[in-house]
Amino acid sequence: MKALSFGTSGSALNKLLLAGILSLVALCAGASLGSSGIMVSQTIRVIGTKILNLKSETDPQITAIVWELRLPRTILAFIVGGSLAVSGAVFQSVLKNPLASPYILGVSSGASLGAALVMMGAISLPLGFLRPFILPFFGFIFGLGTVLIVFTLAARLDKTISNNTIILLGMVISLFVNAILATLHSLFREELKNLLIWQLGSFAMRSWIHVGLIIPFLVLGIGGVFLYTKEMDILSFGEDEGRAMGVNAPKVRKRLFLCAALLTGAAVSLCGAIGFVDLIAPHVARRITGPRHSYVIYMSFCAGGILMLSADILARIAVSPSELPIGAVTALIGAPFFAWLYFGRRKN
């Protein structure tokens, strides 16, 4: 039993507290930086005025920029980055693969197919006020549906739902859906001209409504993951050890994947398929906190949020007043960083 106890480290707790403080600093910076020069003190004043109802003389234009444009975008970027990072931590831990990603189950491909069908006009809703949300809604439904198809096939082909079965089926389904997307794109080139832009991801024109849409999935997904952090610690020593301690590995794996799919599906459907954050942040978190999953999940969320915010700020100011696709920025930053992080560790 002693071998399975990671213990509690005061230094690890201090690192978690520091990560929380840095996250708040990143949120303030994200709400301040942009084409319109706004000081952090002005941002804090606007937030205090709106939330705490403090009396303060603030420029109405600055208030509108911070509260209506930048703050919801910043919070959404942080939540999306954190959600993707937590999903990546779950997949890397459960599949015991440092290169595992939530996109491996076809969440991105399925969401892209749903978005493509909406852009083609094959799916529509009659209610006018729901039209702005039809694309994220069906993107989420198709992304989650792809994951359920993978699990259904895996359960039929392999009763133990082994890691190799899940990975292989995820790759097969992803390739199949991508082939459908390529066919649709060649047949409906004009209707799907914006699909690539959507797939690269963006936080532009996101409002408090989008923040409200992702919050329930954030609570369900991360809450579900935290319920199984002890089981994840035990399973990190192997499934045989887990069975000896009464852990039902297939059941735990399935529930964790479902929680991760909820987080990824919600993030992708609202902002597009943004890569590399789900790969990098969990590695950074483990290097800082060690292997204990209750710490890793929290640190992954903070690291993913900060990384996504940094990429979003760079996307906003690099070619201002234009804006770069957030997925392109994360790839440009993430690819060399991940290569240094992973291959440098192997060399050492």
LUMRO-329512 format. One line per 5 residues: their letters; for each residue x, y, z of C-alpha. Coordinates in steps of 0.5 Angstrom, whole numbers. Last residue first. Layout:
BEGIN
a> X,Y,Z | ...
This chain:
BEGIN
nkrrg> 37,27,-41 | 36,25,-48 | 29,23,-47 | 28,29,-43 | 30,34,-49
fylwa> 26,30,-54 | 20,31,-50 | 20,38,-48 | 25,41,-54 | 20,38,-59
ffpag> 14,40,-55 | 17,47,-55 | 18,47,-63 | 11,44,-64 | 7,49,-59
ilatv> 9,56,-61 | 8,55,-69 | 2,50,-67 | -1,55,-62 | -1,61,-67
agipl> -4,57,-73 | -9,54,-68 | -11,61,-66 | -12,64,-73 | -8,71,-74
espsv> -12,77,-73 | -12,84,-77 | -11,90,-73 | -6,88,-71 | -1,83,-74
airal> 2,80,-68 | -3,84,-63 | -9,79,-63 | -6,73,-65 | 0,74,-60
idasl> -6,75,-54 | -9,69,-56 | -3,65,-56 | -1,67,-49 | -9,66,-47
mligg> -8,59,-49 | -2,58,-46 | -4,61,-39 | -11,57,-40 | -7,50,-41
acfsm> -2,51,-35 | -8,53,-30 | -12,47,-33 | -6,42,-33 | -4,45,-26
yivys> -11,43,-23 | -11,36,-27 | -3,34,-25 | -5,36,-17 | -10,31,-17
hrpgt> -6,26,-21 | 0,26,-17 | 5,24,-22 | 10,30,-20 | 8,38,-19
irrav> 12,42,-24 | 15,37,-29 | 8,33,-29 | 4,40,-30 | 9,42,-36
hpail> 8,35,-39 | 0,36,-38 | 1,43,-42 | 4,41,-48 | 0,36,-51
dvfgi> -7,39,-50 | -4,45,-52 | -2,42,-58 | -8,43,-63 | -14,48,-63
agcls> -20,45,-67 | -25,50,-67 | -28,55,-62 | -35,53,-59 | -35,46,-62
vaagt> -28,45,-61 | -28,47,-53 | -35,43,-52 | -33,37,-55 | -26,37,-52
llaac> -29,38,-45 | -35,33,-46 | -30,28,-49 | -25,28,-43 | -31,27,-39
lflrk> -33,21,-43 | -26,18,-43 | -26,18,-36 | -32,14,-35 | -29,9,-40
rvkpa> -23,8,-37 | -26,8,-30 | -31,2,-33 | -25,-1,-36 | -20,-1,-30
nvgma> -25,-4,-25 | -21,-2,-19 | -21,-7,-13 | -14,-6,-11 | -11,-12,-14
rgede> -15,-10,-20 | -11,-4,-20 | -4,-7,-19 | -6,-12,-25 | -8,-5,-29
gfsli> -1,-2,-28 | 2,2,-24 | -1,9,-27 | -8,5,-25 | -7,7,-18
dmekt> -6,14,-19 | -12,14,-24 | -16,11,-19 | -14,16,-14 | -16,22,-19
ylfvg> -23,19,-21 | -28,24,-18 | -23,29,-20 | -24,27,-28 | -32,28,-26
giglv> -32,35,-24 | -27,37,-29 | -32,34,-34 | -39,36,-31 | -36,43,-29
lfpii> -33,45,-35 | -39,42,-39 | -44,47,-35 | -39,53,-36 | -38,52,-44
lgvhi> -45,55,-46 | -44,61,-41 | -38,63,-43 | -41,63,-50 | -47,67,-48
wsrma> -41,72,-45 | -39,74,-52 | -34,71,-57 | -33,76,-63 | -26,73,-64
fsglq> -24,67,-60 | -21,63,-66 | -20,56,-69 | -16,53,-75 | -22,49,-76
willn> -26,55,-77 | -22,58,-82 | -21,51,-86 | -29,51,-86 | -30,58,-89
kleer> -30,56,-96 | -35,50,-95 | -41,53,-99 | -36,55,-104 | -32,48,-105
flshl> -39,44,-104 | -37,38,-108 | -29,38,-106 | -30,40,-99 | -36,34,-98
talia> -31,29,-101 | -25,32,-96 | -30,32,-90 | -32,24,-92 | -25,22,-92
nvfls> -24,26,-85 | -29,22,-82 | -26,16,-85 | -19,18,-82 | -22,20,-75
ivmgl> -26,13,-75 | -20,9,-76 | -15,13,-72 | -20,12,-66 | -21,5,-67
liitn> -13,4,-67 | -13,8,-61 | -19,5,-57 | -16,-2,-59 | -9,-1,-57
nsitk> -12,2,-50 | -16,-5,-48 | -23,-5,-48 | -23,-11,-44 | -29,-14,-48
dlraa> -25,-12,-54 | -29,-12,-61 | -36,-10,-58 | -34,-6,-53 | -29,-2,-58
ltfvi> -34,-1,-63 | -39,2,-58 | -33,6,-55 | -31,9,-62 | -38,10,-64
lvtgl> -39,14,-57 | -33,18,-59 | -36,20,-66 | -42,22,-63 | -39,27,-58
gfifg> -36,31,-64 | -42,30,-68 | -46,33,-62 | -41,38,-60 | -41,41,-68
ffpli> -48,40,-68 | -49,45,-62 | -43,50,-64 | -46,51,-71 | -53,52,-69
fprlf> -51,57,-64 | -52,63,-68 | -59,60,-71 | -62,60,-64 | -66,66,-64
glpls> -69,65,-71 | -72,59,-69 | -73,54,-75 | -66,50,-74 | -62,48,-80
iagmm> -58,42,-82 | -56,41,-89 | -55,48,-90 | -48,47,-93 | -45,51,-87
vlaag> -49,46,-82 | -46,40,-85 | -39,43,-85 | -40,44,-78 | -42,37,-76
lsags> -36,34,-80 | -32,39,-76 | -34,37,-70 | -33,29,-72 | -26,30,-74
svgli> -24,34,-68 | -27,29,-63 | -24,23,-67 | -22,19,-61 | -15,21,-62
ypsal> -17,29,-62 | -17,28,-54 | -9,27,-55 | -4,21,-53 | 3,23,-55
pnklv> 6,21,-48 | 2,15,-48 | 0,11,-42 | -7,11,-45 | -10,13,-38
sqfva> -5,18,-37 | -4,21,-43 | -11,21,-45 | -13,24,-38 | -8,29,-38
gsval> -10,31,-45 | -17,32,-43 | -14,37,-37 | -10,41,-43 | -16,41,-47
sggvi> -21,44,-42 | -15,49,-39 | -14,52,-46 | -22,52,-47 | -23,56,-40
falit> -17,61,-41 | -20,62,-48 | -27,63,-46 | -24,68,-40 | -20,72,-45
rplrl> -26,73,-50 | -31,74,-44 | -26,80,-42 | -24,83,-48 | -31,85,-52
ewvia> -36,87,-47 | -33,88,-41 | -26,91,-43 | -28,94,-49 | -35,97,-46
tiqpd> -31,100,-40 | -26,103,-44 | -31,106,-48 | -35,108,-42 | -29,112,-39
teskl> -29,110,-32 | -30,114,-26 | -31,109,-20 | -36,107,-15 | -36,100,-14
nlikt> -41,95,-16 | -37,89,-14 | -38,86,-20 | -38,91,-25 | -34,97,-22
givri> -29,92,-20 | -28,89,-27 | -28,96,-30 | -23,98,-24 | -18,92,-25
tqsvm> -18,93,-33 | -16,101,-32 | -11,98,-27 | -8,93,-33 | -8,99,-37
igssg> -11,99,-44 | -8,101,-51 | -13,99,-56 | -10,94,-61 | -10,89,-55
lsaga> -7,88,-48 | -12,89,-42 | -17,83,-42 | -11,78,-43 | -7,81,-38
clavl> -12,81,-33 | -13,74,-35 | -6,72,-35 | -5,75,-28 | -11,71,-25
sliga> -7,65,-28 | -1,67,-25 | -4,67,-18 | -7,60,-19 | 0,57,-21
lllkn> 3,60,-15 | -2,57,-11 | -1,50,-14 | 7,51,-14 | 6,52,-6
lasgs> 2,46,-6 | 7,42,-9 | 13,45,-4 | 8,43,2 | 9,36,-1
tgfsl> 3,31,0 | 4,24,-1 | 5,19,-7 | 2,13,-4 | 2,7,-8
akm> 8,4,-6 | 6,5,2 | 0,0,0
